[in-house]
Amino acid sequence: MPLLELSRITQAYGDHAVVKAMSLQLDAGAIGCLLGPSGCGKTTVLRCIAGFERLGSGTIRLDGEVVSGPDQHVPAEDRRIGMVFQDYALFPHLSVADNVGFGLRGDRTGQAARVTELLATVGLAGVRDSFPHELSGGQQQRVALARALAPKPRLLLLDEPFSNLDVDLRERLAVEVRDILKAEGITAVLVTHDQHEAFAIADEIGVMHEGVIQQWDTPYNLYHRPQNRFVADFVGQGVFLPGRILNDTHVSIELGTLQGTIPVECGATGCAACSRGCGASVLLRPDDIIHDDASAMKAEVVAKAFRGAEFLYTLKLKSGARVLSLVPSHHNHAIGESIGIRLDVDHVVAFRADQVTPDAQRVLIRLS
């Protein structure tokens, strides 16, 4: 039995549906993430799970118990759910230790032991008597996490917890938070618009668009096996090149023929020869295009972004189409220079050429 189960939940504000018949399951001890652009409904889902809002329809279960449903709404304070807010919501007049212990009940000795344990876990034992304004942003985030973990909630919700931090600190703290949650055995749901945060912390991710989960999957599968065009566009960098299906396992693009092991699938109504010449849009990631001086295949450098260990080159093909390529930074080529490239595609992702809507059926190629 999953610890958290959402069954076709819907939430609307007036006539505007924010969450549309959404379902997901999360096992005990797992870390899930709702990833998507602003306004997609992910924070509304979190608020419904927490009990801050009543559902329009559907059910939410915790440990098999219905906490939100047509005739049931367990108050937020009775759900045993911890929450880490975007602004941390620390009490400025309380010390670090008192913030962490604020929600604890029971004997004082037990409370003090739990606070000491958590401060050691989050690496803040040395600042227990400090006040929030004396801490860095990363330290404040850890205090908020320790306070949420102190009562040993059965589920922890994190609402954009790293958004106030600089980019380098976000990913490092995401890894630290994951380690802490795993050490505590806490089931958690994170909300973010940053895929790097999501990849660093989550076991499973739901990519949301317009109130609907487009794909609930592992980070690896979201990147390499996106189920629709929206997921392919939103997760990772990449470009689509026009192609044509040659047979059940081969698709042709300007740079060559790609081969897979899983047969072509078609969802086009009335298409009798879909695997014999249908147009396709084929996704190429920057790591699919390899710089190779010995290759006869050439492309022109039209833009470059230095990333320390790598350059991200934008390359123009003979047709005028553009692709991206990650190249070690000791290969420093000038704008306008022609360089050799070759394909190294382990996972081919393609969609019907006329597929433009994010919820349209994925139809052409799924290669492992």
C-alpha positions, 0 to 999 in steps of 0.5 A: 500500500502506498503511503500517499495516494491521490485519486483523480483530484480536482481543484478549481478557483471559480471557473478556473480549473487549476488541478484536473483529475490528477492521480499519483502514488508514493511509497513509504520512504520515497521522495517525490517531486512535482516539477513544472512552470509557474501556474501549472498547479503544483503548489495547489496540489501540495496545499490540498495534500497538507489540508490547507484547501478542500478538494473539488473532487477526488480523494487523498489517502495517507497510509490508506486513510482518506484525509480528503474526499467528497465527505471527508476532510481531516484538518491540517493539524491532524494529518501529521504532515510536516511543511517546509515553506518557501520563506522558511517561516522561522520565528525571529525571536527564537534561537535555532534550538527553540525553533527546531523544538517549537512543535514538540510535545512531551517531556522536556528531556525527550524534547531536548534530546530530539532537538540535539539529535536533529541539529547534529543531523543537519550540521547545525549543532554549533549554532544552536543558540544563534538567532535566524538573522545571524544565519546564512540562507543555507543554514536557515533552510536547514533549521526549517527542515529540522523543525519540520522533521522534529515531530516525526511526520508521516509525510513531509512537504517542501514548497520551493525550499531552495528558491531563495538560494544561489544556484550553486548552493541549491543543488548542493543543499538538495543533495544534503536534504535528500541524504537527511530525509533518507537517513530519517526514513521520511516520505516527502513531496517537493514542489519546484520549477527547477529540474536540477533540484528535482533530479538531485533530490527526487526518486520519482518526478511528476512533470506538470502542465496546466493542472495535469501530470504529463509523466510520473517517472524516474529522472532518468526516464524523464530525460531519456524516455519522455512520453510527450512533446511537453516533457521532452521540451521541458526536461533537459536541453535539446532540439527537434530535427525533422525525420522520416520513419523508414521501417519498424526500427529505423528513422532517418534524419539529416545527420543519418539513420538512427536504429532502435530495438523497440518497434515503432508505435502509431496512434494516427487515426486511419494511418495504414502505412505509418511505419513506412514513410511518415514524418517525425520530429526527432529529439537530439540532446547536446550529449547526442552530438559528439565533436570529432575532428576526423568526421566528414560530417561538418557543422558551423559554430553559430553560438557558444557558451563557456561552462568551465569544463565544457562549451555548449555549442549551437551548430548550424547544419547544411539545411540551416537547422540547428543542434546543440553539442557539449564539447570539452572546453579545450576545444575552443572554436570560433564563431563561424568555424566549421567543425566535425561532428558525429552522432552518438545516440543511445536513446532515440525519442521521436514524435509524429511530425504534426504533434504540437500539443503537450498532451497529444499521444506519443506515437513514433519511437521508443528506444532503449 
